[in-house]
Amino acid sequence: MKSQKKILNQYKAQILFVLLSLLLIISCGKQKTLFEFSTEKVDRDIVDDIKKIKVLPHPGLLYNDTKYEVWKTCSGEWGGTVYFKNKKSGKIYYAEATCPVSVNKINNKYYISNSLSHLFGSSDILEITDPEKMSQTTIIPLYHPGIITREYESHSSKGAKKLIDTAGAVIMSSFVYKQKLYSILLNYSNTKATISELRDNKFYTIKEMDKDFFSEHPLIIKESETYQKIYLQQPKPGIIEIKENKIKFISYTKSKK
């Protein structure tokens, strides 16, 4: 009799385990994915859409908020710099950053995504809690991709904390969703393009994407912290539209001869 009860209890435990496992699987299956991805093809030339942009961003101006303008200069392998100009006082603070491609703000901290395609490629992300603890300068040099400004580049890291420093990967742009920072990366070693989350000072892949949607020279129109459009003419014409957690990849099927 005791042995029968023991066997019955074992069966009950096994059945309970199976039921709990099924509930867990069902629960996981119902969880929504973090981002919603979609694709679209349009039968027109991307140049025509770029011409419709009313105000093109200055190549050196990365970010604007109520207190600061954030500018950049880049001299490639000779270095780069990020500048914070206080709108009220006019004072300028700067730090070494090679080379800034994106500025994002989370909980009143600034995150500078830097990328350099020289040789095997490299990238890093800086955290700046208080720009006015950075070194001070008196001028923001004129920046244009064709102008070398290396004699002005900063060599100071004061006030800037490096969260991650990678070799072999470059960043096209970064964006914020639910107070977390995400970057669009290209890994030179395996030519994989990904959308990755910065977590515990490491990159974690959220989604692998078509590498044809990665360009080292995109046109980025940033409408807000959670909305940007990235225009690409190389390697193939397209747009990545990021709005909150909705990410759309738009391909163009026409090009001017």
C-alpha positions as CSV (number, residue, x, y, z in Angstrom):
1,M,0.0,0.0,0.0
2,K,2.8,2.4,0.9
3,S,4.6,1.6,-2.3
4,Q,1.4,2.4,-4.3
5,K,1.1,5.8,-2.6
6,K,4.8,6.5,-3.3
7,I,4.3,5.7,-7.0
8,L,1.2,7.8,-7.1
9,N,3.0,10.8,-5.5
10,Q,5.8,10.4,-8.1
11,Y,3.3,10.5,-10.9
12,K,1.6,13.6,-9.4
13,A,5.0,15.3,-9.2
14,Q,5.8,14.5,-12.8
15,I,2.4,15.7,-14.0
16,L,2.7,18.9,-12.1
17,F,6.2,19.5,-13.6
18,V,4.9,18.9,-17.1
19,L,2.0,21.3,-16.6
20,L,4.3,24.0,-15.2
21,S,6.6,23.6,-18.1
22,L,3.7,23.9,-20.6
23,L,2.5,27.1,-18.8
24,L,6.0,28.6,-19.0
25,I,6.3,27.8,-22.7
26,I,2.9,29.3,-23.4
27,S,3.7,32.4,-21.4
28,C,7.0,32.9,-23.2
29,G,5.3,32.5,-26.6
30,K,2.9,35.3,-25.7
31,Q,5.6,37.8,-24.8
32,K,6.0,40.6,-27.3
33,T,9.3,41.2,-29.0
34,L,11.1,44.3,-27.9
35,F,11.1,45.9,-31.4
36,E,8.7,45.7,-34.3
37,F,10.6,45.4,-37.6
38,S,9.1,46.0,-41.0
39,T,10.4,46.4,-44.6
40,E,9.1,48.4,-47.5
41,K,10.1,48.9,-51.2
42,V,9.5,52.1,-53.0
43,D,9.7,52.7,-56.7
44,R,11.5,56.1,-56.7
45,D,14.9,57.6,-56.4
46,I,16.2,58.4,-52.9
47,V,17.8,61.6,-54.2
48,D,14.4,63.0,-54.8
49,D,13.4,62.3,-51.2
50,I,16.6,63.9,-49.9
51,K,15.9,67.0,-51.9
52,K,12.5,67.3,-50.0
53,I,14.2,67.7,-46.6
54,K,13.6,71.3,-45.6
55,V,16.6,71.8,-43.4
56,L,19.7,69.6,-43.7
57,P,21.7,69.2,-40.5
58,H,25.1,71.0,-40.2
59,P,27.7,68.3,-40.5
60,G,29.4,69.3,-37.3
61,L,26.2,69.7,-35.1
62,L,25.3,66.5,-33.4
63,Y,22.7,67.4,-30.7
64,N,20.7,70.2,-29.2
65,D,18.8,70.4,-25.9
66,T,17.7,73.3,-23.7
67,K,21.2,73.8,-22.2
68,Y,23.8,72.7,-24.7
69,E,24.7,72.5,-28.4
70,V,26.9,69.5,-29.0
71,W,29.4,69.7,-31.9
72,K,32.1,67.4,-33.3
73,T,35.3,67.5,-35.3
74,C,37.0,64.5,-36.8
75,S,40.5,64.1,-38.2
76,G,40.3,60.3,-38.7
77,E,43.2,58.4,-37.3
78,W,44.6,61.6,-35.9
79,G,41.7,62.0,-33.5
80,G,38.4,63.6,-32.9
81,T,36.6,65.8,-30.4
82,V,33.2,66.4,-28.9
83,Y,32.3,69.9,-27.8
84,F,29.5,71.1,-25.4
85,K,28.6,74.8,-25.8
86,N,26.6,76.2,-23.0
87,K,23.9,78.2,-24.7
88,K,23.6,80.7,-21.8
89,S,27.2,81.4,-20.9
90,G,28.8,80.7,-24.3
91,K,31.5,78.6,-22.6
92,I,32.8,75.6,-24.5
93,Y,33.8,72.3,-23.0
94,Y,35.5,69.5,-24.9
95,A,37.0,66.0,-24.7
96,E,38.7,63.5,-27.0
97,A,36.2,61.4,-29.1
98,T,37.3,59.6,-32.2
99,C,35.0,60.2,-34.0
100,P,31.5,61.2,-32.7
101,V,28.5,59.9,-34.8
102,S,25.7,60.2,-32.3
103,V,24.7,61.8,-29.0
104,N,22.0,60.5,-26.8
105,K,20.6,61.6,-23.4
106,I,19.4,59.2,-20.7
107,N,18.5,60.3,-17.2
108,N,20.4,63.6,-17.7
109,K,23.6,61.9,-18.8
110,Y,25.0,62.2,-22.3
111,Y,26.2,59.2,-24.3
112,I,28.6,59.9,-27.1
113,S,28.9,57.1,-29.7
114,N,32.2,57.2,-31.5
115,S,33.3,55.3,-34.6
116,L,36.4,55.1,-36.8
117,S,36.6,53.0,-40.0
118,H,40.4,53.3,-40.4
119,L,42.1,49.9,-40.9
120,F,40.1,47.3,-39.0
121,G,37.6,49.7,-37.5
122,S,37.0,50.7,-33.9
123,S,34.3,52.3,-31.8
124,D,33.6,53.3,-28.2
125,I,30.9,55.0,-26.1
126,L,31.5,57.8,-23.7
127,E,29.3,58.7,-20.7
128,I,29.3,62.4,-19.7
129,T,27.5,63.2,-16.5
130,D,28.4,66.9,-16.3
131,P,29.9,68.5,-19.4
132,E,31.2,71.4,-17.4
133,K,33.6,69.1,-15.6
134,M,35.3,68.6,-19.0
135,S,38.3,70.6,-20.1
136,Q,37.5,74.1,-21.4
137,T,38.4,75.6,-24.8
138,T,37.5,78.9,-26.5
139,I,36.7,77.8,-30.1
140,I,34.8,75.1,-32.0
141,P,36.8,74.7,-35.3
142,L,34.9,74.7,-38.5
143,Y,34.1,71.1,-39.4
144,H,33.5,69.5,-42.7
145,P,34.2,65.9,-43.7
146,G,36.8,67.2,-46.2
147,I,38.6,69.5,-43.7
148,I,41.3,68.1,-41.5
149,T,41.3,69.8,-38.0
150,R,43.8,67.7,-36.2
151,E,45.8,70.6,-34.8
152,Y,42.7,71.5,-32.7
153,E,41.7,68.0,-31.6
154,S,41.4,67.4,-27.9
155,H,43.6,64.9,-26.1
156,S,41.8,65.3,-22.8
157,S,39.5,62.6,-21.3
158,K,38.6,64.8,-18.3
159,G,34.9,64.5,-17.4
160,A,34.3,61.7,-19.9
161,K,34.0,58.0,-18.9
162,K,34.5,55.3,-21.5
163,L,31.9,52.6,-21.1
164,I,33.0,50.3,-24.0
165,D,35.9,50.3,-26.4
166,T,35.8,47.8,-29.3
167,A,38.1,46.9,-32.1
168,G,36.8,45.5,-35.4
169,A,33.3,47.0,-35.1
170,V,32.0,50.4,-36.1
171,I,28.8,52.3,-35.2
172,M,26.5,54.0,-37.7
173,S,24.1,55.6,-35.2
174,S,22.7,55.0,-31.7
175,F,19.2,55.6,-30.3
176,V,17.2,55.3,-27.1
177,Y,14.2,53.2,-26.2
178,K,12.9,52.9,-22.6
179,Q,15.9,54.5,-21.2
180,K,18.3,52.0,-22.8
181,L,20.9,52.7,-25.5
182,Y,21.0,50.8,-28.7
183,S,23.5,51.0,-31.6
184,I,23.6,50.0,-35.2
185,L,26.9,48.1,-35.6
186,L,29.0,46.5,-38.4
187,N,31.4,43.8,-37.4
188,Y,34.4,43.9,-39.7
189,S,35.5,40.4,-39.0
190,N,32.3,38.6,-40.1
191,T,30.7,41.6,-42.0
192,K,27.6,41.2,-39.8
193,A,25.4,44.2,-39.2
194,T,23.4,44.2,-36.0
195,I,21.2,46.3,-33.7
196,S,22.7,45.9,-30.3
197,E,22.0,47.0,-26.8
198,L,24.6,48.5,-24.5
199,R,24.3,46.5,-21.3
200,D,26.8,46.2,-18.5
201,N,29.3,47.9,-20.7
202,K,29.0,45.2,-23.4
203,F,27.1,45.0,-26.7
204,Y,24.4,42.4,-26.9
205,T,22.9,41.6,-30.3
206,I,19.1,42.3,-30.5
207,K,18.8,41.6,-34.2
208,E,21.0,40.8,-37.2
209,M,20.2,43.1,-40.1
210,D,21.0,43.3,-43.8
211,K,24.5,44.8,-44.1
212,D,23.4,46.7,-47.2
213,F,21.6,49.0,-44.7
214,F,24.9,50.0,-43.1
215,S,26.8,52.9,-44.3
216,E,29.8,54.7,-42.9
217,H,28.6,58.0,-44.4
218,P,24.8,58.2,-43.7
219,L,22.7,61.3,-43.6
220,I,21.0,61.2,-40.1
221,I,17.9,63.4,-39.5
222,K,17.2,63.2,-35.8
223,E,13.7,64.5,-35.0
224,S,13.8,63.6,-31.3
225,E,15.5,61.2,-28.8
226,T,13.3,58.4,-30.0
227,Y,12.8,59.3,-33.7
228,Q,15.4,59.4,-36.4
229,K,15.7,58.7,-40.1
230,I,18.9,57.4,-41.5
231,Y,19.4,58.0,-45.3
232,L,21.8,55.7,-47.1
233,Q,23.1,56.1,-50.7
234,Q,25.8,53.4,-50.4
235,P,26.1,50.4,-50.6
236,K,22.4,50.5,-51.7
237,P,19.9,53.4,-51.5
238,G,17.6,53.0,-48.5
239,I,16.3,54.5,-45.2
240,I,16.2,53.1,-41.7
241,E,13.3,54.8,-39.9
242,I,13.4,54.4,-36.1
243,K,10.4,55.6,-34.1
244,E,10.1,54.4,-30.5
245,N,10.3,50.6,-30.9
246,K,9.2,50.5,-34.5
247,I,12.1,50.1,-37.0
248,K,11.4,50.2,-40.7
249,F,13.9,49.3,-43.5
250,I,12.9,51.1,-46.7
251,S,14.6,50.0,-50.0
252,Y,14.6,52.2,-53.2
253,T,14.4,50.5,-56.5
254,K,15.3,53.4,-58.8
255,S,18.4,55.5,-59.1
256,K,19.4,58.3,-61.3
257,K,21.7,57.4,-64.2
